[in-house]
Amino acid sequence: MSNPDQIQRILFDELDIRGVVSGLQQTCADCFEKHNYPAVIQQVLGEMLAAVSLLSSNLKFEGRLILQAQGQGNVRLLMAECTHKRDVRAIARYDGDIPQNASFTELLPQGQVVLTVEPEKGHRYQGVVPLTGDTLAKCLESYFISSEQLPTQVHLASDGERAAGMLLQVLPADGTGEEDWERISHLASTLKSSELLQLDNQTLLYRLFHEENCRLYEPDSVQFRCTCSRERSAASLKMVEKKELLEVLEEHGAINVNCQFCNADYAFDRTDIEALFSEGGSAANPDQLH
């Protein structure tokens, strides 16, 4: 994969079909660095990171796209998100032993996939799809067919240390374009996971579509970046009654708010809590000590 940590759109000059390919390497390493996830969890989270990076290419506004998979087994939640700036992060919540050879649907019995589009301004949109496919890619294809009636093909690959993906989709246009889609989707269906992980984007494009008039746009960089902050942590504390927070301080001496995405830890003492609940007050800045 010689195009790591990038998203590149594919332009088919004469067809009403859009495409995008993504590769994540350092991004995956940064997402998983402070977590001791089982190999199968890292593999699936890698696919989810590749998926949200692909889907983010269609964002036309400032905001973020969140992909969640929830189940009734030991794996309770898998989540990945990507912003319009191509900042990504991911998290898994699970209990007990996780079968190492479990498929996506076996990890999440009686589960569902939830896709949330959250603009900074405007209304939040959420779509829910049952886990009807054996893989995350098949579930996403079902989502687009059922919710947007757009034929879509999704390829995702991850070995737990790196991830890659490709998405092809019919664009809404006059005419059917069925023959074009059948041809392109058939060519893309020959793609192997090993090729997706190992081939650079230009080679991949030639390998699949060398008889088509298509080309790659300039790439966008993808990177891990957590959106947590001391201010956001303080805002979450303000949702708790001041009396309860003071009781915690009396017992422990400080209140620590930990980010589950990046493991950053934000400590608040009594002066911080008093300032937080004063009129127009806010917790002290991170450089101020008490």
C-alpha positions as CSV (number, residue, x, y, z in Angstrom):
1,M,0.0,0.0,0.0
2,S,2.1,2.9,-1.3
3,N,-0.8,5.4,-0.7
4,P,-1.2,5.1,3.1
5,D,-3.2,7.6,5.1
6,Q,-4.9,9.1,2.1
7,I,-8.3,9.2,0.5
8,Q,-8.5,9.5,-3.3
9,R,-11.6,9.8,-5.4
10,I,-11.9,8.0,-8.7
11,L,-13.3,9.8,-11.7
12,F,-15.0,7.8,-14.5
13,D,-15.0,10.3,-17.4
14,E,-17.9,8.8,-19.3
15,L,-19.9,7.0,-16.7
16,D,-22.4,8.0,-14.0
17,I,-20.4,6.1,-11.4
18,R,-18.3,7.5,-8.5
19,G,-15.4,5.8,-6.8
20,V,-13.1,6.4,-3.9
21,V,-10.2,4.4,-2.4
22,S,-8.5,4.9,1.0
23,G,-5.5,3.5,2.8
24,L,-4.7,3.7,6.5
25,Q,-1.5,2.7,8.1
26,Q,-0.1,5.2,10.6
27,T,-3.6,6.2,11.3
28,C,-4.5,2.7,12.5
29,A,-1.3,2.6,14.6
30,D,-2.2,5.9,16.3
31,C,-5.8,4.8,16.9
32,F,-4.8,1.5,18.5
33,E,-1.6,2.7,20.3
34,K,-3.0,3.2,23.7
35,H,-5.4,0.2,23.7
36,N,-4.7,-3.5,24.2
37,Y,-7.4,-4.7,21.8
38,P,-7.5,-8.4,20.8
39,A,-6.3,-9.0,17.2
40,V,-9.8,-9.6,15.9
41,I,-11.1,-6.3,17.4
42,Q,-8.3,-4.4,15.7
43,Q,-9.0,-6.1,12.4
44,V,-12.7,-5.1,12.5
45,L,-12.0,-1.6,13.8
46,G,-9.5,-1.2,10.9
47,E,-12.3,-2.0,8.5
48,M,-14.6,0.5,10.2
49,L,-11.9,3.2,9.9
50,A,-11.5,2.4,6.2
51,A,-15.3,2.5,5.8
52,V,-15.8,6.0,7.5
53,S,-12.9,7.4,5.5
54,L,-14.6,6.3,2.3
55,L,-18.0,7.5,3.3
56,S,-16.6,10.9,4.4
57,S,-15.7,11.6,0.8
58,N,-19.3,12.4,0.2
59,L,-19.7,14.9,3.1
60,K,-20.6,18.4,1.7
61,F,-20.6,20.2,5.0
62,E,-18.6,20.7,8.2
63,G,-19.3,17.9,10.6
64,R,-18.6,14.3,11.2
65,L,-19.8,10.8,10.1
66,I,-20.1,8.1,12.8
67,L,-20.3,4.4,12.1
68,Q,-21.4,2.2,15.0
69,A,-21.9,-1.6,15.3
70,Q,-23.8,-2.8,18.3
71,G,-24.6,-6.4,19.4
72,Q,-25.9,-8.5,22.3
73,G,-22.8,-10.5,22.9
74,N,-19.4,-9.8,24.6
75,V,-18.7,-7.1,22.0
76,R,-21.2,-4.4,22.9
77,L,-20.0,-1.5,20.7
78,L,-17.6,-0.9,17.8
79,M,-17.4,2.7,16.7
80,A,-15.4,4.7,14.2
81,E,-15.8,8.3,13.1
82,C,-14.4,10.7,10.5
83,T,-14.8,14.5,10.3
84,H,-14.9,16.7,7.1
85,K,-11.2,17.4,7.9
86,R,-10.5,13.6,7.6
87,D,-9.7,13.3,11.3
88,V,-10.6,9.8,12.4
89,R,-10.8,7.9,15.7
90,A,-12.2,4.6,16.9
91,I,-13.2,2.7,20.0
92,A,-14.3,-0.8,21.1
93,R,-16.2,-1.8,24.2
94,Y,-16.3,-5.5,25.1
95,D,-16.3,-7.9,28.0
96,G,-14.8,-11.3,28.5
97,D,-13.1,-13.5,25.9
98,I,-13.5,-12.7,22.2
99,P,-13.3,-15.6,19.7
100,Q,-10.2,-14.9,17.5
101,N,-11.7,-16.4,14.4
102,A,-15.2,-14.8,14.7
103,S,-16.7,-13.1,11.7
104,F,-18.2,-9.6,11.9
105,T,-21.7,-10.9,12.5
106,E,-20.5,-13.6,15.0
107,L,-18.9,-10.8,17.0
108,L,-22.2,-8.9,17.2
109,P,-25.1,-11.4,17.6
110,Q,-28.6,-9.8,17.1
111,G,-26.7,-6.6,16.1
112,Q,-27.2,-3.7,13.9
113,V,-25.1,-1.0,12.1
114,V,-25.9,2.6,12.8
115,L,-24.7,5.3,10.5
116,T,-25.0,8.9,11.8
117,V,-24.3,12.1,9.9
118,E,-23.8,14.9,12.3
119,P,-23.3,18.4,10.8
120,E,-22.0,21.2,12.9
121,K,-25.0,23.2,11.7
122,G,-28.2,21.6,10.8
123,H,-30.1,18.4,11.6
124,R,-28.6,15.2,12.6
125,Y,-29.4,12.2,10.4
126,Q,-29.3,8.5,11.4
127,G,-29.8,5.3,9.5
128,V,-30.1,1.8,11.0
129,V,-29.4,-1.4,9.2
130,P,-29.7,-5.0,10.6
131,L,-26.6,-7.1,10.4
132,T,-27.8,-9.1,7.4
133,G,-24.5,-9.6,5.7
134,D,-21.6,-11.7,6.8
135,T,-19.2,-8.7,6.6
136,L,-19.3,-5.0,7.3
137,A,-18.9,-4.3,3.6
138,K,-22.1,-6.3,2.8
139,C,-24.0,-4.5,5.5
140,L,-23.0,-1.1,4.1
141,E,-24.0,-2.2,0.6
142,S,-27.4,-3.2,2.0
143,Y,-27.7,0.2,3.7
144,F,-27.2,2.1,0.5
145,I,-29.6,-0.1,-1.5
146,S,-32.4,0.1,1.1
147,S,-32.0,3.8,2.2
148,E,-30.8,5.5,-1.0
149,Q,-31.7,3.0,-3.7
150,L,-28.2,3.4,-5.1
151,P,-26.4,0.3,-6.3
152,T,-23.1,0.3,-4.3
153,Q,-20.1,-2.0,-4.0
154,V,-17.9,-1.8,-0.9
155,H,-14.5,-3.5,-0.4
156,L,-12.8,-3.4,3.0
157,A,-9.6,-5.0,4.1
158,S,-7.6,-5.0,7.4
159,D,-4.9,-7.1,9.0
160,G,-5.1,-5.2,12.3
161,E,-2.1,-3.0,11.6
162,R,-3.3,-1.3,8.4
163,A,-6.6,-1.0,6.5
164,A,-7.8,-0.1,3.1
165,G,-11.1,0.3,1.3
166,M,-12.8,1.0,-2.0
167,L,-16.3,2.2,-2.7
168,L,-18.1,2.3,-6.1
169,Q,-21.6,3.8,-6.5
170,V,-24.0,4.7,-9.2
171,L,-24.7,8.4,-9.3
172,P,-28.3,9.6,-9.6
173,A,-28.7,10.5,-13.3
174,D,-31.1,10.3,-16.2
175,G,-31.1,6.9,-17.8
176,T,-30.4,3.6,-16.2
177,G,-26.7,3.0,-16.8
178,E,-27.3,-0.6,-15.9
179,E,-24.8,-2.0,-18.4
180,D,-22.1,0.4,-17.2
181,W,-22.7,-0.6,-13.6
182,E,-22.8,-4.3,-14.4
183,R,-19.4,-4.0,-16.2
184,I,-17.7,-1.9,-13.6
185,S,-19.0,-3.8,-10.6
186,H,-18.1,-7.1,-12.2
187,L,-14.5,-5.9,-12.8
188,A,-14.3,-4.6,-9.2
189,S,-15.7,-7.9,-7.8
190,T,-12.4,-9.6,-8.7
191,L,-10.5,-7.4,-6.2
192,K,-8.8,-9.4,-3.5
193,S,-8.1,-8.2,0.1
194,S,-4.4,-8.7,-0.4
195,E,-4.4,-6.5,-3.5
196,L,-6.3,-3.8,-1.7
197,L,-3.8,-3.8,1.2
198,Q,-0.7,-4.1,-1.0
199,L,-1.2,-2.3,-4.3
200,D,-0.8,1.5,-4.6
201,N,-3.8,3.3,-5.9
202,Q,-2.6,3.8,-9.5
203,T,-1.7,0.2,-9.9
204,L,-5.0,-0.8,-8.4
205,L,-6.9,1.4,-10.8
206,Y,-5.0,0.0,-13.8
207,R,-5.4,-3.6,-12.5
208,L,-9.2,-3.2,-12.4
209,F,-10.2,-0.6,-15.0
210,H,-7.4,-0.3,-17.6
211,E,-10.0,-0.5,-20.4
212,E,-12.0,2.4,-18.9
213,N,-11.4,6.2,-19.1
214,C,-10.8,6.8,-15.4
215,R,-8.3,8.7,-13.3
216,L,-7.5,9.6,-9.7
217,Y,-8.2,13.0,-8.1
218,E,-5.5,14.6,-5.9
219,P,-5.5,12.8,-2.5
220,D,-6.7,14.1,0.8
221,S,-4.7,13.2,3.9
222,V,-6.3,11.1,6.7
223,Q,-5.0,11.2,10.3
224,F,-5.9,10.2,13.8
225,R,-7.0,13.1,15.9
226,C,-9.1,13.0,19.0
227,T,-11.6,15.8,19.6
228,C,-11.5,15.6,23.4
229,S,-10.4,18.6,25.4
230,R,-10.3,19.9,29.0
231,E,-13.2,22.2,28.1
232,R,-15.4,19.4,26.9
233,S,-14.5,17.3,29.9
234,A,-15.5,20.3,32.1
235,A,-18.8,20.6,30.3
236,S,-19.5,16.9,31.0
237,L,-18.9,17.5,34.7
238,K,-21.3,20.4,34.7
239,M,-24.1,18.0,33.9
240,V,-23.5,16.4,37.4
241,E,-24.7,18.2,40.6
242,K,-22.0,20.3,42.3
243,K,-22.8,18.6,45.6
244,E,-22.0,15.2,44.2
245,L,-18.8,16.3,42.6
246,L,-17.6,17.9,45.9
247,E,-18.3,14.5,47.6
248,V,-16.1,12.8,45.1
249,L,-13.4,15.4,45.7
250,E,-13.7,14.9,49.5
251,E,-13.0,11.2,49.0
252,H,-10.5,11.1,46.2
253,G,-8.9,14.6,46.3
254,A,-9.4,15.1,42.5
255,I,-11.8,14.2,39.7
256,N,-10.2,12.6,36.7
257,V,-12.0,12.5,33.4
258,N,-10.5,10.0,31.0
259,C,-11.0,10.0,27.2
260,Q,-11.7,6.4,26.0
261,F,-10.5,7.2,22.5
262,C,-7.0,8.5,23.2
263,N,-6.6,7.8,27.0
264,A,-6.0,11.5,27.7
265,D,-6.7,12.3,31.4
266,Y,-8.0,15.6,32.6
267,A,-7.8,16.3,36.4
268,F,-10.1,18.7,38.2
269,D,-9.6,19.9,41.8
270,R,-11.9,21.8,44.2
271,T,-10.9,25.2,42.7
272,D,-11.8,24.0,39.2
273,I,-15.2,22.7,40.4
274,E,-16.0,26.0,42.2
275,A,-15.0,28.0,39.1
276,L,-17.1,25.7,36.9
277,F,-20.2,26.4,38.9
278,S,-19.6,30.1,39.4
279,E,-21.6,32.5,37.3
280,G,-20.0,32.5,33.8
281,G,-17.2,30.4,35.2
282,S,-15.1,27.8,33.6
283,A,-12.4,25.4,34.8
284,A,-8.9,26.6,34.9
285,N,-6.7,26.2,31.8
286,P,-4.5,23.1,31.6
287,D,-1.3,25.1,32.5
288,Q,-2.7,26.5,35.7
289,L,-1.9,24.5,38.9
290,H,-3.7,24.7,42.3
